[in-house]
Amino acid sequence: MPGLSQVRRLEAVGFRSWPATNTHYDGAWAIRLTAGHPAKRLNSVNPLDPADHSDLERRIERAGERFKAFGRPLIFRQTPLAPPDLERVLDARGWRRFDETIVMTADLAKVPLDGTIDQLPMKDTGRWVDSIITMNNERPDLKPGLSELVGSIQANVGLFYTENNETTPCSAAMCVQDNDLAGIFEVVTHPEFRQQGKGLEIVKASLRWAKNQGAKKAWLQVVAKNVPALNLYRSLGFDEVYRYAYRMEPDLQVTSE
């Protein structure tokens, strides 16, 4: 079990790096909602103190009312900071647990970046967002929300993108440098160019940029069942710090991370 101080720091930098447009606190529960994008990280209840477990039933109902007003399904994001009593209440309600995710870190001084070409981040946010939507086969109407999200990040943001000679997007990633930490987000490779090292190339370019900006440690979140991504990150020296998962009522469905 990681130290809770380390979990708290990574959770805090995660909130800053992937900011919701609305955050309300109910005790130590951060209730994050974003009308412009359906990602679960942007639309979930995030308990931040294992000792904050009073009046759970009523607080779950209050959170549900907020999510209903936003037109979002009520989702809890359960990290090691969530109170065990809350897990028991959700278990008793039959809420399902899904999309277990691993949070990993790496010492940038030890990441093998020799031979990595220096790549400057692109300035055209719209083009980068278009490439993410194309490669993820997402709905075009998500562009305004994702563009707004990227534009609202207060830390140092690097948008990375590669394409082939026919200007088809090959791979993309976002790196957020927040003091000594560098977070990697939205790593994606076009299906036509997978198994060709494009993902490794874009991640290494992002990390090299962050290191040159003064970052000392890199971190990321990866779905536990994504074995190819896990293998890639482990090859770079990333190690697991903690895991989280989402909880929601069994008859509800969501599709976006």
Stockholm file with secondary structure:
# STOCKHOLM 1.0

chainA/1-257         MPGLSQVRRLEAVGFRSWPATNTHYDGAWAIRLTAGHPAKRLNSVNPLDPADHSDLERRIERAGERFKAFGRPLIFRQTPLAPPDLERVLDARGWRRFDETIVMTADLAKVPLDGTIDQLPMKDTGRWVDSIITMNNERPDLKPGLSELVGSIQANVGLFYTENNETTPCSAAMCVQDNDLAGIFEVVTHPEFRQQGKGLEIVKASLRWAKNQGAKKAWLQVVAKNVPALNLYRSLGFDEVYRYAYRMEPDLQVTSE
#=GR chainA/1-257 SS CCCHHHHHHHHHHHHHHSCCSEEEEETTEEEEECTTCCCGGGSEEEECCTTCCTTHHHHHHHHHHHHHHHTCCCCEEECTTSCHHHHHHHHHTTCEEEEEEEEEEEETTTSCCTTCCCCCCCSCHHHHHHHHHHHHTCCGGGHHHHHHHHHHCCSEEEEEEEECTTCCEEEEEEEEEETTEEEEEEEEECGGGTTTTHHHHHHHHHHHHHHHTTCCEEEEEEETTCHHHHHHHHHTTCEEEEEEEEEECTTCCCCCC
#=GC SS_cons         CCCHHHHHHHHHHHHHHSCCSEEEEETTEEEEECTTCCCGGGSEEEECCTTCCTTHHHHHHHHHHHHHHHTCCCCEEECTTSCHHHHHHHHHTTCEEEEEEEEEEEETTTSCCTTCCCCCCCSCHHHHHHHHHHHHTCCGGGHHHHHHHHHHCCSEEEEEEEECTTCCEEEEEEEEEETTEEEEEEEEECGGGTTTTHHHHHHHHHHHHHHHTTCCEEEEEEETTCHHHHHHHHHTTCEEEEEEEEEECTTCCCCCC
//
